[in-house]
Amino acid sequence: MKKTKLNIAIAGCGKVAHLHAKAIQQIENVSLKAAWSRSQESVLKFSEQYGIKPYQDISRMVTENEIDIVIVCTPHPFHLEPTVSAALAGAHVLVEKPLASTLEDCDLMIDACRKSNVKLGVISQRRWYEPVRRVKEAIDSGKIDIPVFGSINMLGWRDKNYYDSDEWRGTWDMEGGGVLVNQAPHQLDILLWYMGEVDEVIGCWNNLNHPYIEVEDTALAIIRFKSGAMGNIIVSNSQKPGIYGKVQVHGKNGASVGVQTDSGAMFIAGMTGITEPPENDIWSIPGEENLPDIWKEEDKSFFSGIDPTVYFMKCQIEDFRDAILENREPMVNGNFGRKTVELFSAIYRSQRDHKWIKFPLMPEPGRNDMDGRKTETC
């Protein structure tokens, strides 16, 4: 008999896990049943708050509660273990962004889910922002002809209190990277969604004004896409108090469309709210130049009536639920998630190797430098 209600468990009980728990409580045909963490104290506290069962064994958790979906909310380098364990136990897996911090982990996760015949999804909830979707629809309908240039310009800020808020933040081994791995994946995913497959990348990164962390706070890159289009990436956590995150696409016919996904003080999951709604900051399609003013008022009104930190998470979990019930791919599947990891890995490798990095990228077995993020010890 086909299931109509799905049971969900959360793996990892940190700040972002609470956003998922609150979103699940608002979704029809799902039920939050259990949580897992390597820390007994953490999972007991989280489970008590939401009235669910605590576990330190994922296989038992999935089996004993007939779990259909495990949402992985651990720090990025630790996505592999719960994902593979959940998949082997028969659960579909939805992973917080990025899919992993390395391509090797991505491929192991994708392979485990494929062999277990379960679905794998990656959180990129900004795809459900209406201004983001308008850009995609304009591109797909040919209103800018074909995309010839796409850009990300994300200028934000993270202070010492942010990095001190969790022991894993700001370290190579426990966070897996800096602005590229933690803050930029949303914009990287959106740019790739708009522009398509990458041919090659050249990039560089540095730590400009955060001496108390190991990881990069700023990165730049130039992209050549397989379509012949070009791209540019500027991402940074070095601008107080945080200014904006923009993704813009320019077409062959000269028209441009774009979205400012974030503005003002940048959102930090579990620590701050979203202060400003997204908006279409550039829109020069002939005959539609006046629409952004109308949309801005509509979007502002919509945002004022929701909790955007939870609402768009809810939208993506609903899509993942429906993908299972309808036996289709989720909107952001494991392969999409890998593309984001592939892109930031290419930027790390480019600085290490002082050259353009051709795609596709494969893992680098036998190296311990995390694609150039760390001094190689092999």
C-alpha positions as CSV (number, residue, x, y, z in Angstrom):
1,M,0.0,0.0,0.0
2,K,1.4,3.4,-1.0
3,K,2.2,5.7,1.9
4,T,0.5,9.0,2.1
5,K,2.2,10.3,5.3
6,L,6.0,10.3,5.7
7,N,8.0,10.1,8.9
8,I,11.0,12.4,9.3
9,A,14.1,12.4,11.5
10,I,16.8,15.0,11.9
11,A,20.5,14.1,12.1
12,G,22.5,16.8,13.8
13,C,20.9,19.0,16.4
14,G,22.5,22.4,16.0
15,K,21.0,25.8,15.1
16,V,19.8,25.0,11.6
17,A,18.1,21.8,12.8
18,H,15.6,24.0,14.7
19,L,14.5,25.7,11.5
20,H,13.9,22.3,9.9
21,A,11.9,21.1,13.0
22,K,9.7,24.3,12.9
23,A,9.1,23.9,9.2
24,I,8.2,20.2,9.5
25,Q,5.6,21.1,12.1
26,Q,3.8,23.3,9.4
27,I,3.8,20.6,6.7
28,E,0.9,18.3,5.9
29,N,1.4,14.6,5.5
30,V,4.7,14.5,7.4
31,S,5.6,13.8,11.0
32,L,8.8,14.6,12.9
33,K,9.5,11.4,14.8
34,A,13.2,11.3,16.0
35,A,16.6,12.9,16.1
36,W,20.2,11.7,16.0
37,S,23.4,13.3,17.2
38,R,26.9,12.1,18.1
39,S,26.4,14.2,21.3
40,Q,24.0,12.6,23.7
41,E,23.5,15.9,25.6
42,S,22.6,17.6,22.3
43,V,20.1,15.0,21.1
44,L,18.4,14.7,24.4
45,K,17.8,18.4,24.7
46,F,16.6,18.7,21.1
47,S,14.3,15.7,21.3
48,E,12.8,16.9,24.6
49,Q,12.0,20.3,23.0
50,Y,10.1,18.7,20.1
51,G,8.7,15.7,21.8
52,I,10.5,13.1,19.7
53,K,12.8,10.1,20.3
54,P,16.6,10.6,20.7
55,Y,19.1,8.3,19.1
56,Q,22.8,7.9,18.6
57,D,22.4,5.1,16.1
58,I,20.9,6.1,12.7
59,S,20.1,2.6,11.5
60,R,18.1,1.9,14.7
61,M,16.4,5.3,14.4
62,V,15.3,4.7,10.9
63,T,14.2,1.1,11.5
64,E,12.4,1.5,14.8
65,N,10.4,4.6,13.6
66,E,9.8,3.6,10.0
67,I,11.6,6.8,9.0
68,D,11.1,7.9,5.3
69,I,13.3,11.0,5.3
70,V,16.4,11.9,7.3
71,I,17.4,15.6,7.1
72,V,21.1,15.9,7.7
73,C,22.1,19.1,9.6
74,T,25.6,18.3,10.9
75,P,28.6,20.5,10.1
76,H,29.6,20.2,6.4
77,P,32.6,17.7,6.7
78,F,30.3,15.3,8.6
79,H,27.5,14.9,6.2
80,L,28.9,11.6,4.8
81,E,28.3,9.3,7.8
82,P,24.6,10.1,8.5
83,T,23.8,10.2,4.8
84,V,25.2,6.8,4.0
85,S,23.8,5.2,7.2
86,A,20.4,6.6,6.5
87,A,20.4,5.5,2.9
88,L,21.6,1.9,3.8
89,A,18.8,1.8,6.3
90,G,16.3,2.6,3.5
91,A,15.6,6.3,4.2
92,H,15.6,9.1,1.6
93,V,18.1,11.9,2.6
94,L,17.8,15.7,2.4
95,V,21.1,17.3,3.3
96,E,21.8,20.9,4.4
97,K,24.0,22.9,2.0
98,P,26.6,22.2,0.8
99,L,26.1,18.5,0.0
100,A,29.6,17.9,1.4
101,S,32.9,19.8,1.8
102,T,34.7,17.5,-0.7
103,L,33.9,15.8,-4.0
104,E,35.0,12.4,-2.6
105,D,32.3,12.6,0.1
106,C,29.7,13.9,-2.5
107,D,30.4,10.8,-4.7
108,L,30.1,8.4,-1.8
109,M,26.8,9.9,-0.7
110,I,25.4,9.9,-4.3
111,D,26.5,6.3,-4.8
112,A,25.1,5.1,-1.5
113,C,21.7,6.7,-2.3
114,R,21.7,5.3,-5.8
115,K,22.5,1.8,-4.7
116,S,19.9,1.9,-1.9
117,N,17.3,3.3,-4.4
118,V,16.5,6.3,-2.2
119,K,16.4,10.0,-3.2
120,L,19.0,12.5,-2.3
121,G,18.3,16.2,-2.0
122,V,20.3,19.3,-1.0
123,I,18.9,22.4,0.7
124,S,18.9,25.5,-1.4
125,Q,15.7,27.1,-0.2
126,R,16.4,30.5,-1.9
127,R,15.3,28.8,-5.2
128,W,11.8,29.2,-3.9
129,Y,12.1,33.0,-3.5
130,E,9.7,34.5,-6.1
131,P,12.3,37.0,-7.4
132,V,14.7,34.1,-7.9
133,R,12.1,32.2,-9.8
134,R,11.2,35.2,-12.0
135,V,14.8,35.3,-13.3
136,K,14.7,31.6,-14.1
137,E,11.4,32.0,-15.9
138,A,12.6,34.9,-17.9
139,I,15.7,33.0,-19.0
140,D,13.7,29.8,-19.8
141,S,11.2,31.8,-21.9
142,G,13.9,33.4,-24.0
143,K,13.2,37.0,-22.9
144,I,16.9,37.7,-22.8
145,D,17.7,35.5,-25.8
146,I,20.4,33.3,-24.3
147,P,22.5,34.1,-21.2
148,V,25.9,35.3,-22.2
149,F,27.2,36.6,-18.8
150,G,26.3,35.8,-15.2
151,S,27.6,37.2,-12.0
152,I,27.6,36.8,-8.2
153,N,28.4,39.7,-6.0
154,M,28.0,38.8,-2.3
155,L,29.4,41.2,0.2
156,G,28.7,40.2,3.8
157,W,30.1,40.1,7.3
158,R,30.8,37.5,10.0
159,D,32.3,38.7,13.3
160,K,34.3,36.9,16.0
161,N,31.1,36.2,18.0
162,Y,29.8,34.3,15.0
163,Y,32.9,32.1,14.7
164,D,32.9,31.6,18.5
165,S,29.3,30.5,18.5
166,D,30.2,26.9,17.5
167,E,33.4,25.0,17.9
168,W,33.5,23.9,14.3
169,R,33.2,27.3,12.7
170,G,36.2,28.8,11.0
171,T,38.3,25.6,10.8
172,W,39.3,23.6,7.8
173,D,38.7,20.2,9.4
174,M,35.3,20.9,11.0
175,E,33.8,23.6,8.7
176,G,35.6,22.5,5.5
177,G,36.1,26.1,4.3
178,G,35.0,29.6,4.7
179,V,32.8,31.9,2.6
180,L,32.8,29.5,-0.4
181,V,31.7,26.5,1.6
182,N,29.3,28.1,4.1
183,Q,27.9,31.4,2.9
184,A,28.2,31.3,-0.9
185,P,26.6,27.9,-1.8
186,H,23.1,29.4,-2.2
187,Q,24.3,32.0,-4.8
188,L,26.6,29.4,-6.5
189,D,23.6,27.0,-6.9
190,I,21.4,29.8,-8.3
191,L,24.1,30.9,-10.8
192,L,24.6,27.3,-12.0
193,W,20.8,26.9,-12.2
194,Y,20.6,29.9,-14.5
195,M,23.7,29.5,-16.6
196,G,24.2,25.7,-17.0
197,E,27.3,23.5,-17.2
198,V,30.8,24.9,-16.5
199,D,33.7,24.4,-18.8
200,E,36.6,25.9,-16.8
201,V,37.3,28.2,-13.8
202,I,40.2,30.3,-12.6
203,G,40.0,31.7,-9.1
204,C,41.8,32.8,-5.9
205,W,40.9,33.2,-2.2
206,N,42.3,34.8,0.9
207,N,41.7,35.7,4.5
208,L,41.6,39.6,4.5
209,N,40.5,40.6,8.0
210,H,39.7,37.5,10.1
211,P,43.0,36.6,11.8
212,Y,41.2,34.4,14.4
213,I,40.0,31.8,11.8
214,E,41.8,29.4,9.5
215,V,39.5,29.6,6.5
216,E,39.1,32.1,3.7
217,D,36.8,35.1,4.1
218,T,37.0,36.3,0.5
219,A,37.1,34.5,-2.9
220,L,37.1,35.6,-6.6
221,A,36.6,33.6,-9.8
222,I,36.1,33.8,-13.6
223,I,34.0,31.1,-15.3
224,R,33.7,29.9,-18.8
225,F,30.5,28.0,-19.3
226,K,30.1,25.2,-21.9
227,S,27.5,27.3,-23.7
228,G,30.2,29.9,-24.4
229,A,28.8,32.3,-21.8
230,M,31.1,33.9,-19.2
231,G,30.7,34.4,-15.4
232,N,32.2,36.3,-12.5
233,I,32.1,35.5,-8.8
234,I,32.9,37.9,-5.9
235,V,32.1,36.5,-2.4
236,S,33.3,37.9,0.9
237,N,32.6,38.0,4.6
238,S,34.7,41.1,5.1
239,Q,32.2,44.0,4.8
240,K,30.5,45.4,7.9
241,P,27.7,45.0,8.7
242,G,26.9,43.0,5.5
243,I,25.6,44.7,2.4
244,Y,24.0,42.4,-0.2
245,G,24.1,39.2,-2.2
246,K,23.2,39.5,-5.9
247,V,23.0,37.1,-8.8
248,Q,22.6,38.8,-12.2
249,V,22.3,37.4,-15.8
250,H,22.8,39.4,-19.0
251,G,21.4,38.1,-22.3
252,K,22.6,38.1,-25.9
253,N,19.9,40.6,-26.8
254,G,21.3,43.1,-24.3
255,A,18.5,42.6,-21.7
256,S,19.5,41.9,-18.1
257,V,17.7,40.3,-15.2
258,G,18.8,39.8,-11.6
259,V,17.9,39.2,-8.0
260,Q,19.2,40.5,-4.8
261,T,18.7,37.5,-2.6
262,D,20.1,39.1,0.6
263,S,20.6,42.6,1.9
264,G,21.4,44.5,5.1
265,A,22.9,42.5,7.9
266,M,23.3,39.0,6.4
267,F,21.2,36.1,7.7
268,I,22.8,33.7,10.1
269,A,20.8,30.5,10.7
270,G,19.6,30.2,14.3
271,M,21.2,33.5,15.2
272,T,19.4,36.3,13.2
273,G,16.4,36.8,11.1
274,I,16.0,37.8,7.4
275,T,15.8,41.6,7.7
276,E,14.9,42.5,4.1
277,P,12.9,40.7,1.4
278,P,14.7,39.6,-1.8
279,E,14.0,41.8,-4.9
280,N,14.6,41.9,-8.6
281,D,17.3,44.6,-8.5
282,I,17.9,44.7,-12.3
283,W,15.3,44.1,-15.0
284,S,15.7,45.6,-18.5
285,I,13.5,43.4,-20.6
286,P,11.8,45.7,-23.2
287,G,8.3,46.5,-22.0
288,E,8.9,45.1,-18.5
289,E,11.1,47.8,-17.0
290,N,8.4,49.0,-14.7
291,L,7.6,45.6,-13.2
292,P,10.3,45.5,-10.5
293,D,8.6,48.4,-8.7
294,I,5.3,46.5,-8.6
295,W,7.0,43.3,-7.6
296,K,8.9,45.0,-4.8
297,E,5.7,46.0,-3.1
298,E,4.2,42.6,-3.6
299,D,7.3,40.8,-2.2
300,K,7.6,43.1,0.7
301,S,3.9,42.6,1.6
302,F,4.3,38.8,1.3
303,F,7.5,38.7,3.4
304,S,5.8,40.7,6.2
305,G,3.2,38.0,6.6
306,I,5.6,35.0,7.0
307,D,8.7,33.9,8.9
308,P,11.0,33.6,5.9
309,T,13.6,31.6,7.8
310,V,11.1,28.8,8.1
311,Y,8.7,29.3,5.2
312,F,11.1,28.6,2.4
313,M,12.6,25.7,4.2
314,K,9.1,24.4,4.4
315,C,8.7,24.9,0.6
316,Q,11.8,22.7,-0.1
317,I,10.8,20.0,2.3
318,E,7.4,19.9,0.7
319,D,9.1,19.5,-2.7
320,F,11.2,16.6,-1.3
321,R,8.1,15.0,0.2
322,D,6.3,15.2,-3.1
323,A,9.3,13.8,-5.0
324,I,9.1,10.7,-2.9
325,L,5.3,10.4,-3.1
326,E,5.3,11.0,-6.9
327,N,8.5,9.0,-7.5
328,R,10.3,11.9,-9.3
329,E,13.6,13.8,-8.7
330,P,13.5,16.6,-6.1
331,M,14.1,20.1,-7.5
332,V,17.6,20.2,-6.0
333,N,18.9,16.7,-6.1
334,G,22.3,15.2,-5.3
335,N,23.8,15.9,-8.7
336,F,22.9,19.6,-8.4
337,G,24.4,19.6,-5.0
338,R,27.6,18.1,-6.3
339,K,27.9,20.9,-9.0
340,T,28.1,23.5,-6.2
341,V,30.9,21.6,-4.5
342,E,32.6,21.1,-7.8
343,L,32.6,24.9,-8.4
344,F,34.1,25.9,-5.1
345,S,36.6,23.0,-5.3
346,A,37.7,24.4,-8.6
347,I,38.4,27.8,-7.1
348,Y,40.5,26.2,-4.3
349,R,42.4,24.0,-6.8
350,S,43.0,27.0,-9.2
351,Q,44.8,28.9,-6.5
352,R,46.8,25.9,-5.6
353,D,47.8,25.0,-9.1
354,H,48.0,28.5,-10.6
355,K,45.9,27.6,-13.6
356,W,42.4,27.3,-15.2
357,I,40.6,24.2,-13.9
358,K,38.8,22.2,-16.5
359,F,35.5,20.5,-15.7
360,P,34.3,17.9,-14.8
361,L,36.3,17.6,-11.6
362,M,37.0,14.3,-10.0
363,P,38.1,13.6,-6.4
364,E,41.9,13.5,-5.8
365,P,42.6,10.3,-3.9
366,G,45.8,10.2,-1.9
367,R,45.9,13.9,-1.3
368,N,45.3,15.4,2.1
369,D,45.2,19.1,1.1
370,M,41.4,19.4,0.7
371,D,41.7,20.6,-2.9
372,G,44.3,23.1,-1.9
373,R,42.7,24.4,1.2
374,K,45.4,22.9,3.4
375,T,49.1,22.4,3.0
376,E,49.5,18.9,1.5
377,T,51.1,16.4,3.8
378,C,51.3,13.4,1.5
